[in-house]
Amino acid sequence: MGGLELFAGSGGLALGGSLAGLHHRALIELNARACRTLERNAALFTAGQKTPQIICADVRDIDCVALGHIEVVTGGPPCQPFSLGGKALAYNDKRDLFPAAIAVIRATRPLAFVLENVKGLLRRSFQPYFAYIIQRLTYPEIELRAGESWTEHSARLKDIAQRGGVSAAAVARGLSYQVSWQLLQAADYGVPQCRERVFIVWLRSDVRAKMGSYFVFPQPTHAQGRLLYEQYVSHEYWARQHLAVPAAYSSKDNCPMQAVQDFARSPLKPWRTLREALTGLPPYAASSVEAQAAGLSGHVLQRGAKSYAGHTGSVWDWPAKTIKAGVHSVPGGENMIALGEWQVRYLTVREAARVQCFPDEYVFADSWSESMRQIGNAVPVTLAQTVIAAVLKTLRQVSK
């Protein structure tokens, strides 16, 4: 199916979509350095077809209709307006580009669209604005009137919804969507990282009518309890790693989960750990020249990591902490590995990319700080693939 990626960043969501079978017409991204990353990796976005166009521009300046028939729109609007680590200005932040995404939906009329954003979008203070985003995306053609505030617009949209959406304005072209959203834990889907993100899926109303039900998000494939069971009870985890059972894991009485025995016969896989994510990587190089010679771009040690209270890095035998962009700082040490006894080191770019499920052939060739920013802003590829695959499966079933 033909896709369009907005706010593409370094390409995590787009690559996941491509692996799920989405054929992107174009990837749109404003940041020039992120665009260079997309261009370096353009061949990986083919989904077996033509390489998508990389457009380095503000999405508000692009005639998306001219790109061709678009069936699925995907994107992760900038998260800073809603991030727990940002200023949380929401609709008062000029980086709030949900209105730009709505304009693209209005113009291209896709069968479905998938948006991703940070957990902070759900915080209590943002609830009215989050509800407004849902309303606007439900009726994308009912635009703000001149001089109308977003709260007034929200009240008008709510009134339309309560009257069954039968306003003449709402049905002028018959464009409306049904929404499903869910907070997903990336580790529950095989990502070696604890990372919670909001996914919002809209299906065009005619698609929704054919389904007879709302879109259902994919069920988790991995479980925290299963990992704990294999570490503290069966010790299968340590056997897979070819390691002796550490003393702290030798007894199930030390397990932090009371009902861990319930996972003895669980069909779910264990959460993937940082150790497993980095298995097979050769030792990091001392320079980029050495890394290139070894065929692993970005696998270079960045010196200067320090550990202190609350800034301790990720441990080996648990999913990594949430990889963050760290524009100002990374206060929890999420870009570090804990080596023990307060010893830490920074993740290399290649290691951070693996934590975000980028394949080793995916090149991040910018500086360490810029590459880590791009990786931290990305959607884990495996999680993106899982959600978009479920959307495409739904659309294919409806089209039969």
BAPA-481692 format. One record per residue (C-alpha): residue number from 1; x, y negated, z. Coordinates in steps of 0.25 Angstrom, whole numbers, always signed. Layout:
BEGIN
[NUM, [X, Y, Z]];
...
// end
This chain:
BEGIN
[1, [+0, +0, +0]];
[2, [+4, -14, -3]];
[3, [+10, -22, +9]];
[4, [+14, -35, +13]];
[5, [+23, -38, +25]];
[6, [+22, -51, +32]];
[7, [+33, -57, +42]];
[8, [+41, -45, +38]];
[9, [+53, -48, +47]];
[10, [+64, -38, +45]];
[11, [+54, -28, +40]];
[12, [+50, -18, +51]];
[13, [+35, -18, +49]];
[14, [+37, -19, +33]];
[15, [+47, -7, +34]];
[16, [+37, +1, +42]];
[17, [+26, -2, +32]];
[18, [+34, +2, +21]];
[19, [+38, +16, +28]];
[20, [+23, +17, +30]];
[21, [+20, +16, +15]];
[22, [+17, +1, +13]];
[23, [+22, -5, +1]];
[24, [+25, -20, +4]];
[25, [+24, -30, -7]];
[26, [+32, -40, +1]];
[27, [+38, -43, +15]];
[28, [+37, -57, +19]];
[29, [+46, -63, +30]];
[30, [+51, -77, +33]];
[31, [+64, -75, +40]];
[32, [+75, -75, +29]];
[33, [+84, -66, +37]];
[34, [+73, -56, +39]];
[35, [+70, -56, +24]];
[36, [+84, -53, +21]];
[37, [+83, -40, +30]];
[38, [+70, -37, +22]];
[39, [+77, -39, +9]];
[40, [+89, -30, +13]];
[41, [+79, -19, +16]];
[42, [+68, -21, +6]];
[43, [+70, -7, -1]];
[44, [+65, -1, +12]];
[45, [+52, -8, +11]];
[46, [+48, -1, -2]];
[47, [+38, +10, +3]];
[48, [+42, +17, -10]];
[49, [+38, +6, -19]];
[50, [+43, -8, -23]];
[51, [+52, -16, -13]];
[52, [+43, -27, -7]];
[53, [+46, -41, -9]];
[54, [+53, -48, +2]];
[55, [+48, -62, +4]];
[56, [+55, -72, +13]];
[57, [+45, -82, +16]];
[58, [+34, -87, +26]];
[59, [+22, -78, +24]];
[60, [+13, -90, +23]];
[61, [+20, -95, +11]];
[62, [+18, -82, +3]];
[63, [+7, -79, -7]];
[64, [+5, -64, -2]];
[65, [-6, -62, -12]];
[66, [+4, -63, -23]];
[67, [+12, -51, -18]];
[68, [+2, -41, -23]];
[69, [-9, -32, -17]];
[70, [-7, -31, -2]];
[71, [-14, -20, +6]];
[72, [-7, -21, +19]];
[73, [+0, -33, +26]];
[74, [+9, -31, +38]];
[75, [+17, -40, +46]];
[76, [+22, -45, +60]];
[77, [+20, -60, +62]];
[78, [+31, -66, +70]];
[79, [+29, -61, +84]];
[80, [+36, -73, +91]];
[81, [+22, -80, +94]];
[82, [+18, -68, +102]];
[83, [+30, -62, +107]];
[84, [+32, -60, +122]];
[85, [+46, -65, +120]];
[86, [+42, -77, +112]];
[87, [+35, -90, +116]];
[88, [+22, -84, +113]];
[89, [+15, -96, +106]];
[90, [+6, -87, +97]];
[91, [-2, -96, +88]];
[92, [+6, -108, +92]];
[93, [+19, -102, +87]];
[94, [+22, -105, +72]];
[95, [+27, -91, +70]];
[96, [+13, -86, +72]];
[97, [+11, -80, +58]];
[98, [-2, -72, +60]];
[99, [-10, -83, +52]];
[100, [+0, -81, +41]];
[101, [-3, -66, +41]];
[102, [-18, -69, +41]];
[103, [-16, -77, +29]];
[104, [-9, -66, +21]];
[105, [-20, -56, +25]];
[106, [-30, -66, +20]];
[107, [-23, -67, +7]];
[108, [-19, -53, +4]];
[109, [-31, -45, +10]];
[110, [-24, -33, +14]];
[111, [-30, -20, +18]];
[112, [-23, -20, +31]];
[113, [-12, -28, +38]];
[114, [-3, -24, +50]];
[115, [+3, -35, +59]];
[116, [+13, -32, +70]];
[117, [+16, -41, +82]];
[118, [+22, -42, +96]];
[119, [+14, -37, +109]];
[120, [+14, -51, +113]];
[121, [+3, -54, +103]];
[122, [-6, -46, +113]];
[123, [-3, -54, +126]];
[124, [-15, -61, +133]];
[125, [-11, -75, +129]];
[126, [-12, -71, +114]];
[127, [-25, -63, +114]];
[128, [-33, -74, +109]];
[129, [-24, -77, +97]];
[130, [-22, -62, +95]];
[131, [-37, -61, +94]];
[132, [-37, -72, +84]];
[133, [-26, -65, +75]];
[134, [-35, -53, +75]];
[135, [-47, -62, +71]];
[136, [-40, -69, +60]];
[137, [-35, -56, +54]];
[138, [-48, -50, +55]];
[139, [-54, -62, +46]];
[140, [-42, -67, +39]];
[141, [-50, -76, +29]];
[142, [-56, -84, +40]];
[143, [-46, -95, +42]];
[144, [-43, -106, +51]];
[145, [-51, -118, +48]];
[146, [-45, -132, +48]];
[147, [-43, -137, +62]];
[148, [-47, -124, +68]];
[149, [-39, -118, +79]];
[150, [-36, -104, +80]];
[151, [-45, -102, +92]];
[152, [-57, -108, +85]];
[153, [-53, -99, +73]];
[154, [-53, -87, +82]];
[155, [-67, -91, +88]];
[156, [-72, -92, +73]];
[157, [-66, -78, +69]];
[158, [-72, -72, +82]];
[159, [-86, -77, +79]];
[160, [-85, -71, +65]];
[161, [-80, -58, +70]];
[162, [-92, -58, +80]];
[163, [-102, -60, +69]];
[164, [-96, -48, +62]];
[165, [-87, -55, +53]];
[166, [-98, -59, +43]];
[167, [-95, -73, +42]];
[168, [-94, -78, +27]];
[169, [-80, -82, +29]];
[170, [-76, -69, +34]];
[171, [-82, -61, +23]];
[172, [-79, -71, +11]];
[173, [-69, -61, +6]];
[174, [-72, -49, +16]];
[175, [-58, -50, +22]];
[176, [-57, -45, +36]];
[177, [-49, -35, +44]];
[178, [-51, -26, +56]];
[179, [-40, -26, +66]];
[180, [-33, -16, +74]];
[181, [-21, -19, +83]];
[182, [-12, -11, +93]];
[183, [+0, -13, +102]];
[184, [+10, -2, +98]];
[185, [+22, +3, +105]];
[186, [+32, +5, +95]];
[187, [+39, +17, +103]];
[188, [+25, +24, +102]];
[189, [+28, +25, +87]];
[190, [+42, +30, +87]];
[191, [+49, +17, +88]];
[192, [+61, +18, +97]];
[193, [+57, +5, +104]];
[194, [+47, +0, +114]];
[195, [+40, -11, +106]];
[196, [+25, -15, +107]];
[197, [+19, -22, +95]];
[198, [+5, -26, +91]];
[199, [+1, -20, +77]];
[200, [-12, -26, +71]];
[201, [-18, -19, +59]];
[202, [-30, -25, +51]];
[203, [-37, -17, +41]];
[204, [-46, -25, +31]];
[205, [-61, -23, +34]];
[206, [-64, -15, +22]];
[207, [-53, -5, +26]];
[208, [-58, -5, +40]];
[209, [-72, -2, +35]];
[210, [-67, +10, +27]];
[211, [-59, +16, +39]];
[212, [-71, +16, +48]];
[213, [-62, +13, +60]];
[214, [-51, +3, +64]];
[215, [-36, +6, +61]];
[216, [-30, +15, +71]];
[217, [-15, +13, +75]];
[218, [-6, +25, +74]];
[219, [-5, +33, +87]];
[220, [+9, +33, +94]];
[221, [+18, +44, +90]];
[222, [+28, +43, +102]];
[223, [+26, +41, +117]];
[224, [+34, +36, +128]];
[225, [+30, +48, +137]];
[226, [+35, +58, +127]];
[227, [+49, +51, +128]];
[228, [+49, +51, +143]];
[229, [+44, +66, +143]];
[230, [+56, +70, +134]];
[231, [+66, +62, +142]];
[232, [+61, +66, +157]];
[233, [+54, +79, +155]];
[234, [+58, +87, +143]];
[235, [+71, +80, +140]];
[236, [+69, +82, +125]];
[237, [+73, +68, +123]];
[238, [+87, +70, +129]];
[239, [+89, +83, +121]];
[240, [+86, +76, +108]];
[241, [+96, +65, +111]];
[242, [+106, +76, +115]];
[243, [+108, +70, +128]];
[244, [+108, +76, +143]];
[245, [+96, +72, +151]];
[246, [+99, +59, +159]];
[247, [+97, +61, +174]];
[248, [+86, +50, +174]];
[249, [+78, +59, +164]];
[250, [+81, +73, +171]];
[251, [+68, +73, +178]];
[252, [+53, +70, +174]];
[253, [+52, +64, +188]];
[254, [+60, +52, +183]];
[255, [+50, +49, +171]];
[256, [+43, +36, +172]];
[257, [+31, +41, +166]];
[258, [+22, +50, +175]];
[259, [+14, +57, +164]];
[260, [+26, +60, +155]];
[261, [+23, +75, +156]];
[262, [+11, +72, +148]];
[263, [+20, +70, +136]];
[264, [+25, +84, +136]];
[265, [+16, +88, +124]];
[266, [+14, +75, +118]];
[267, [+13, +74, +103]];
[268, [+20, +61, +104]];
[269, [+35, +59, +101]];
[270, [+44, +52, +112]];
[271, [+47, +37, +111]];
[272, [+60, +36, +103]];
[273, [+71, +30, +110]];
[274, [+82, +20, +107]];
[275, [+92, +32, +107]];
[276, [+84, +39, +97]];
[277, [+83, +27, +88]];
[278, [+98, +25, +88]];
[279, [+101, +40, +86]];
[280, [+110, +42, +74]];
[281, [+116, +28, +73]];
[282, [+131, +28, +73]];
[283, [+138, +19, +83]];
[284, [+136, +4, +81]];
[285, [+147, -3, +73]];
[286, [+156, -15, +78]];
[287, [+153, -23, +65]];
[288, [+143, -24, +54]];
[289, [+154, -19, +44]];
[290, [+156, -6, +52]];
[291, [+140, -5, +53]];
[292, [+139, -7, +38]];
[293, [+150, +3, +35]];
[294, [+142, +13, +44]];
[295, [+130, +11, +36]];
[296, [+122, +5, +47]];
[297, [+119, -10, +46]];
[298, [+118, -18, +59]];
[299, [+123, -7, +68]];
[300, [+133, -16, +74]];
[301, [+136, -19, +89]];
[302, [+131, -33, +94]];
[303, [+139, -36, +106]];
[304, [+135, -44, +118]];
[305, [+124, -36, +124]];
[306, [+122, -39, +139]];
[307, [+113, -32, +149]];
[308, [+106, -39, +161]];
[309, [+93, -38, +169]];
[310, [+81, -36, +159]];
[311, [+91, -36, +147]];
[312, [+95, -21, +146]];
[313, [+93, -16, +132]];
[314, [+86, -3, +128]];
[315, [+89, +11, +134]];
[316, [+93, +22, +125]];
[317, [+82, +33, +128]];
[318, [+70, +24, +127]];
[319, [+64, +16, +116]];
[320, [+71, +3, +114]];
[321, [+66, -10, +120]];
[322, [+58, -19, +110]];
[323, [+68, -24, +100]];
[324, [+66, -39, +100]];
[325, [+71, -50, +90]];
[326, [+77, -58, +101]];
[327, [+77, -72, +95]];
[328, [+80, -78, +108]];
[329, [+85, -66, +116]];
[330, [+81, -52, +119]];
[331, [+79, -52, +134]];
[332, [+77, -38, +137]];
[333, [+89, -33, +129]];
[334, [+80, -26, +118]];
[335, [+92, -27, +108]];
[336, [+101, -19, +117]];
[337, [+104, -5, +121]];
[338, [+106, -1, +136]];
[339, [+119, +7, +137]];
[340, [+118, +9, +152]];
[341, [+124, +2, +164]];
[342, [+119, -12, +159]];
[343, [+127, -9, +146]];
[344, [+120, -14, +134]];
[345, [+123, -16, +119]];
[346, [+114, -23, +108]];
[347, [+107, -14, +98]];
[348, [+113, -15, +84]];
[349, [+104, -20, +73]];
[350, [+103, -6, +68]];
[351, [+99, +0, +81]];
[352, [+89, -11, +83]];
[353, [+84, -8, +69]];
[354, [+82, +7, +73]];
[355, [+74, +4, +85]];
[356, [+65, -4, +76]];
[357, [+65, +8, +67]];
[358, [+72, +2, +55]];
[359, [+79, +12, +46]];
[360, [+94, +12, +46]];
[361, [+94, +7, +32]];
[362, [+87, -5, +36]];
[363, [+97, -17, +36]];
[364, [+97, -28, +46]];
[365, [+109, -36, +40]];
[366, [+108, -49, +48]];
[367, [+115, -53, +61]];
[368, [+113, -45, +73]];
[369, [+104, -55, +80]];
[370, [+95, -57, +67]];
[371, [+94, -43, +64]];
[372, [+90, -40, +78]];
[373, [+80, -51, +77]];
[374, [+74, -45, +64]];
[375, [+74, -31, +70]];
[376, [+67, -36, +83]];
[377, [+56, -43, +75]];
[378, [+53, -30, +67]];
[379, [+42, -20, +69]];
[380, [+47, -6, +71]];
[381, [+47, +1, +58]];
[382, [+41, +14, +63]];
[383, [+30, +7, +70]];
[384, [+27, -2, +58]];
[385, [+27, +11, +49]];
[386, [+17, +18, +59]];
[387, [+7, +7, +59]];
[388, [+7, +4, +45]];
[389, [+7, +18, +41]];
[390, [-6, +19, +49]];
[391, [-12, +7, +42]];
[392, [-8, +13, +28]];
[393, [-14, +26, +31]];
[394, [-27, +20, +35]];
[395, [-28, +12, +22]];
[396, [-25, +24, +14]];
[397, [-36, +32, +21]];
[398, [-46, +21, +19]];
[399, [-42, +19, +4]];
[400, [-45, +34, +1]];
// end
